[in-house]
């Protein structure tokens, strides 16, 4: 018997998606600040991303091996609510390290705090993603993840602005502000307190503790007999998650250095551009989430044009309230048209959308590498638009058919979030002047998108089926 879920359950669940976005995007402000303050090389500054994203791998490995040793899935034993609450408390512990780190300007303590925050996030992700997929019709699973991702990107849009204000103080268009690293402790301690409050909320909420679906009942016996690492769709999906998170994070985290070298943009003026990159993911996810709404077809078609510009308006409002000059960003409204066209052509099929947006991502990076000035900046930022819905597409394709092994499969996918650290580190290294240089280092991103296009063609029917998945899995 399939469990019935309420819309309120989904809306409660996606609260944690906000926190993931807030912290992840804020890292892109910390990177140039520590680079300047501690005289780091570009690849060394990328250790901020490396520590945070590798924590997902460590957390997922712990989850995977503890489940194997105890001969039972952890979340199935302790429940999804408790799992998410525990993950939030672990992340709260990590934020406590920001106080001594800021007091002593310690790079090691700062990235250690981020590592612990990432550990908590890994457990939250393992629980929240499959739960969001289960909360409704299978054919709209990727759209529900896009809706959750849209909330995630409210955090990514606000995070860089608030952290930048905390570090640099009031924004001035005429005076270059000096970084005050000690100021970062306050917003992160407040964030830690929010983690604790939301953990209590989840503990006592009516959120389901188990996933019970008809799909699970029908296929679990077959799935259980398989070794997960022999499932080609899952294994290839793990690599796809690795390169997806990699290109998303590395494009944003190397943007401040690109703008410093090519446009002489000072670190205290970079926050709106980082915010726009992450807001671009929000724009795409708000657009895709229309498919998960219980509305008439005509209304959905209208919203597909309205939602991206509502999200863009939110970005403009946040930056206006932060006293940033938003007039340079108006032209970005025309770039959003490419996203809308891609969304229409994808027809809600995960594999088809993955293919189309991967191709658009390659085009955006090539334009950024072959041009200069603000055209190249907006081209690199637009990568956020085309990354926006790739996570739900890959995740939905990769865990399909895993049955009772869904949580373990989810854990393996979450493990591959480490791509955000490794790919950023690789691009930062190749950005040396004697190697590729900062602009051509974005070839790394081209390779990432090329693999995702391959994955879309390999495991998905991009033309016929609604869920975009072939059922020709090898036995």
MARKE-227427 format. One record per residue (C-alpha): residue in one letter; z, x, y. Coordinates in steps of 0.5 Angstrom, whole numbers, padded with zeros to 4 digits, always signed. Each point is the difference from the previous one (the first is absolute). Layout:
% MARKE-227427
AZXY/...
This chain:
% MARKE-227427
X+0000+0000+0000/X-0002+0003+0007/X+0005+0001+0005/X+0000-0004+0006/X+0000+0004+0007/X+0002-0003+0007/X-0004+0003+0006/X+0007+0002+0002/X+0001+0005-0006/X-0006+0004+0003/X+0002+0000+0007/X+0007+0002-0002/X-0003+0006-0004/X-0005+0002+0005/X+0006+0002+0004/X+0000+0007-0003/X-0007+0001+0001/X+0002+0001+0008/X+0004+0006-0002/X-0005+0004-0004/X-0005-0001+0006/X+0005+0002+0005/X+0003+0006-0003/X-0007+0003-0002/X-0004-0001+0006/X+0006+0003+0004/X-0001+0006-0004/X-0006+0002+0004/X+0004+0000+0006/X+0005+0005-0003/X-0006+0005-0002/X-0002+0002+0006/X+0007+0000+0003/X+0003+0005-0005/X-0007+0004+0000/X+0001+0001+0008/X+0008+0001-0001/X+0000+0005-0006/X-0007+0003+0001/X-0002-0002-0006/X-0007+0001-0003/X-0004-0007-0001/X+0001+0000-0008/X+0007+0002+0001/X+0001-0006+0005/X-0003-0005-0006/X+0006+0002-0004/X+0003-0007+0004/X-0005-0004-0004/X+0000+0004-0006/X+0008-0001-0001/X-0001-0007+0001/X-0005-0002-0004/X+0001+0005-0006/X+0007-0004+0000/X-0004-0006-0003/X-0002+0004-0006/X+0007+0003-0001/X+0003-0007+0000/X-0006-0003-0004/X+0001+0006-0005/X+0008-0002+0000/X-0002-0007-0001/X-0005+0001-0006/X+0004+0005-0004/X+0007-0004+0001/X-0004-0006-0003/X-0003+0004-0006/X+0007+0003-0001/X+0004-0007+0000/X-0006-0003-0004/X+0000-0006+0005/X-0003-0001+0007/X+0005+0001+0006/X-0002-0006+0004/X-0001-0004-0006/X+0008+0002-0001/X+0003+0000+0007/X-0005-0005+0003/X-0005+0000+0006/X+0005-0002+0005/X+0005+0006-0002/X-0006+0005-0001/X-0002-0001+0008/X+0007-0001+0002/X+0002+0007-0003/X-0007+0003+0002/X+0002-0002+0008/X+0007+0003-0001/X-0003+0007-0003/X-0004+0000+0006/X+0006-0002+0005/X+0003+0007-0003/X-0006+0004+0002/X+0000-0003+0007/X+0007+0003+0001/X-0002+0007+0000/X-0004-0001+0006/X+0006+0001+0004/X+0002+0007-0002/X-0008+0002+0000/X+0000-0003+0007/X+0006+0004+0002/X-0002+0006-0003/X-0008+0000+0001/X+0000+0001-0007/X-0007-0001-0003/X+0003+0001-0007/X+0005-0006+0001/X-0005-0004+0003/X-0005+0000-0006/X+0006-0001-0005/X+0002-0006+0004/X-0008-0002-0001/X+0000+0002-0007/X+0006-0005-0002/X-0003-0006+0004/X-0006+0001-0004/X+0004+0000-0006/X+0003-0007+0002/X-0007-0002+0002/X-0003+0002-0007/X+0005-0005-0004/X-0001-0006+0005/X-0008+0001+0000/X+0000+0000-0008/X+0004-0007+0000/X-0003-0003+0006/X-0008+0001-0001/X+0000-0003-0007/X+0004-0006+0002/X-0004-0001+0006/X-0006+0000-0004/X+0003-0005-0005/X+0002-0005+0006/X-0006-0004-0001/X-0007-0001-0003/X-0003+0006-0003/X-0006+0000+0004/X+0004+0000+0007/X+0004+0006-0002/X-0003+0005+0004/X+0000-0004+0006/X+0008-0001-0001/X+0000+0007+0000/X-0004+0001+0006/X+0005-0006+0003/X+0006+0005-0001/X-0004+0006+0002/X-0001-0004+0007/X+0007+0000+0001/X+0001+0007-0003/X-0005+0002+0006/X+0004-0004+0005/X+0005+0006-0001/X-0005+0005+0000/X-0003-0002+0007/X+0007-0001+0003/X+0003+0007-0004/X-0004+0005+0004/X+0002-0003+0007/X+0007-0001-0001/X+0001+0007-0003/X-0004+0003+0005/X+0004-0003+0006/X+0006+0002-0004/X-0002+0007+0000/X-0004+0001+0007/X+0004-0006+0004/X-0004-0004+0005/X-0007+0001+0000/X-0003+0003+0006/X-0008+0000+0001/X+0001+0006+0005/X+0006+0004-0003/X+0000+0004-0006/X+0006-0002-0004/X+0004+0005-0004/X+0002-0002-0007/X+0007-0001-0001/X+0001+0000-0008/X+0007-0002+0000/X-0002-0007+0003/X-0003-0001-0007/X+0007-0001-0003/X+0001-0007+0003/X-0006-0004-0002/X+0001+0003-0007/X+0007-0002-0001/X-0001-0007+0003/X-0006+0000-0005/X+0005+0002-0006/X+0005-0006+0002/X-0006-0005+0000/X-0001+0003-0007/X+0007-0002-0002/X-0001-0007+0003/X-0006-0002-0004/X+0003+0003-0006/X+0005-0005+0000/X-0005-0005+0002/X-0004+0001-0006/X+0006+0000-0004/X+0002-0007+0001/X-0007-0003+0001/X-0003-0005-0004/X-0006+0005-0002/X-0002+0000-0007/X+0003+0006-0004/X-0005+0000-0006/X-0008-0001+0000/X-0002-0005-0005/X-0007-0002+0000/X-0005-0003-0005/X-0004+0006+0001/X+0006+0004-0003/X+0001-0005-0006/X-0007+0001-0002/X-0002+0007+0000/X+0007+0003+0000/X+0000+0002-0008/X-0007+0003+0001/X+0003+0004+0006/X+0006+0002-0003/X-0003+0004-0006/X-0004+0004+0005/X+0002+0007+0003/X-0001-0002+0007/X-0003+0007+0001/X-0006-0002-0004/X-0002-0006+0004/X-0006+0003+0004/X+0001-0005+0005/X+0007+0002+0002/X-0001+0007-0001/X-0006+0000+0005/X+0004-0004+0005/X+0005+0005+0000/X-0005+0005+0003/X-0002-0005+0004/X+0006-0002+0003/X+0002+0008+0001/X-0007+0001+0004/X+0001-0007+0004/X+0007+0002+0002/X-0002+0007+0002/X-0006-0002+0004/X+0004-0005+0004/X+0006+0005+0001/X-0004+0006+0002/X-0005-0003+0004/X+0006-0003+0005/X+0004+0006-0001/X-0005+0005+0002/X-0003-0004+0006/X+0006+0003+0005/X-0003+0007-0001/X-0007-0002+0000/X+0001-0004+0007/X+0004+0006+0002/X-0006+0005-0001/X-0005-0004+0002/X+0002-0004+0005/X+0006+0004+0003/X+0005-0006-0002/X+0007+0001+0001/X+0005-0002-0006/X+0004-0005+0005/X-0007-0004+0001/X-0002+0000-0007/X+0004-0006-0002/X-0005-0006+0002/X-0005+0004-0004/X+0004+0000-0007/X+0002-0007+0002/X-0007-0002+0000/X-0002+0003-0007/X+0006-0003-0003/X-0001-0007+0004/X-0007+0001-0003/X+0003-0001-0007/X+0003-0006+0003/X-0006-0003+0002/X-0004+0001-0006/X+0006-0003-0004/X+0001-0006+0004/X-0007-0002-0001/X+0000+0001-0007/X+0006-0004-0001/X-0003-0006+0002/X-0003-0001-0007/X+0007-0001-0002/X+0002-0006+0005/X-0001-0007-0003/X-0005-0002+0005/X-0007-0004+0000/X-0006+0005-0001/X-0002-0002+0007/X+0007+0002+0003/X+0000+0007-0004/X-0007+0002+0003/X+0002-0001+0007/X+0007+0003-0001/X-0004+0006-0003/X-0003+0001+0007/X+0006-0001+0004/X+0006+0003-0004/X-0003+0008+0001/X+0000-0002+0008/X+0007-0003-0001/X+0002+0007-0003/X-0003+0004+0005/X+0003-0004+0006/X+0007+0001-0004/X-0002+0008+0001/X-0002-0001+0007/X+0007-0004+0002/X+0004+0005-0004/X-0003+0006+0004/X+0000-0004+0007/X+0008-0001-0001/X+0001+0007-0002/X-0004+0002+0007/X-0006+0003-0003/X-0007-0001+0003/X-0004-0004-0004/X-0006-0001+0003/X-0003+0006-0004/X+0001-0004-0006/X-0004-0006+0002/X-0007+0003-0003/X+0003+0000-0007/X-0001-0008+0000/X-0007+0002-0002/X+0002+0004-0005/X+0004-0005-0004/X-0007-0004-0001/X-0002+0005-0005/X+0007-0002-0004/X-0002-0008+0001/X-0007+0002-0003/X+0003+0004-0006/X+0005-0006-0001/X-0005-0005+0000/X-0005+0004-0005/X+0006+0001-0005/X+0001-0007-0001/X+0007+0001-0002/X-0002+0004-0007/X+0005+0006+0000/X-0005+0005-0003/X-0006-0002+0005/X+0005+0001+0006/X+0002+0006-0003/X-0007+0003+0000/X-0002-0003+0007/X+0006+0003+0003/X-0001+0007-0003/X-0007+0000+0002/X+0002-0002+0007/X+0006+0005+0000/X-0005+0006-0002/X-0004-0002+0006/X+0006+0000+0005/X+0002+0007-0002/X-0007+0002+0001/X-0001-0003+0007/X+0007+0004+0001/X-0003+0006-0002/X-0006+0000+0003/X+0002-0002+0007/X+0005+0002+0005/X+0005-0003+0005/X+0002-0007+0000/X-0006-0002-0005/X+0003+0004-0005/X+0007-0002+0001/X-0002-0007-0001/X-0004+0002-0006/X+0006+0003-0003/X+0005-0006+0002/X-0005-0005-0003/X+0001+0003-0007/X+0007-0004+0001/X-0005-0006+0000/X-0003+0001-0007/X+0006+0003-0003/X+0004-0007+0002/X-0002-0004-0007/X-0001+0006-0005/X+0007+0000-0002/X+0000-0007-0003/X-0007+0001-0003/X+0002+0006-0004/X+0007-0003-0002/X-0003-0007-0002/X-0006+0004-0004/X+0005+0005-0003/X+0006-0004-0003/X-0005-0006-0002/X+0002-0002-0008/X+0006+0005+0000/X+0005-0006-0002/X+0007+0002-0001/X-0002+0007+0001/X-0002-0002+0008/X+0007+0003+0003/X-0002+0007-0004/X-0007+0000+0002/X+0002-0002+0007/X+0005+0006+0000/X-0006+0004-0002/X-0004-0002+0006/X+0006+0001+0005/X+0001+0007-0003/X-0007+0001+0003/X+0002-0001+0007/X+0001+0007+0000/X-0007+0001+0002/X+0002-0001+0007/X+0004+0007+0000/X-0005+0004-0004/X-0006-0002+0003/X+0003+0000+0007/X+0002+0007-0002/X-0007+0002-0002/X-0003-0002+0006/X+0005+0003+0004/X-0001+0007-0003/X-0008-0001+0000/X+0001-0002+0008/X+0001+0008+0001/X-0005+0002+0005/X-0002+0006-0005/X-0002-0006-0006/X-0003-0007+0002/X+0004-0001+0007/X+0004-0006+0002/X-0007-0004+0001/X-0003+0001-0007/X+0006+0000-0004/X-0001-0007+0000/X-0005+0001-0006/X+0006-0001-0004/X+0000-0007+0002/X-0007-0001-0002/X+0001+0003-0007/X+0006-0005-0001/X-0004-0006+0002/X-0006+0002-0004/X+0005+0000-0006/X+0002-0007+0002/X-0007-0003+0000/X-0001+0003-0007/X+0006-0003-0002/X-0002-0007+0002/X-0007+0001-0003/X+0004+0002-0007/X+0005-0005-0001/X-0003-0006+0004/X-0005-0005+0000/X-0002+0000+0008/X-0005-0005-0001/X+0002-0006-0005/X+0008-0001-0001/X+0005-0003+0005/X+0005+0005-0002/X-0005+0006+0000/X+0002+0003-0007/X-0004+0001-0006/X+0003-0002-0007/X-0003+0005-0004/X+0006+0005+0000/X+0000+0004-0006/X+0005-0001-0006/
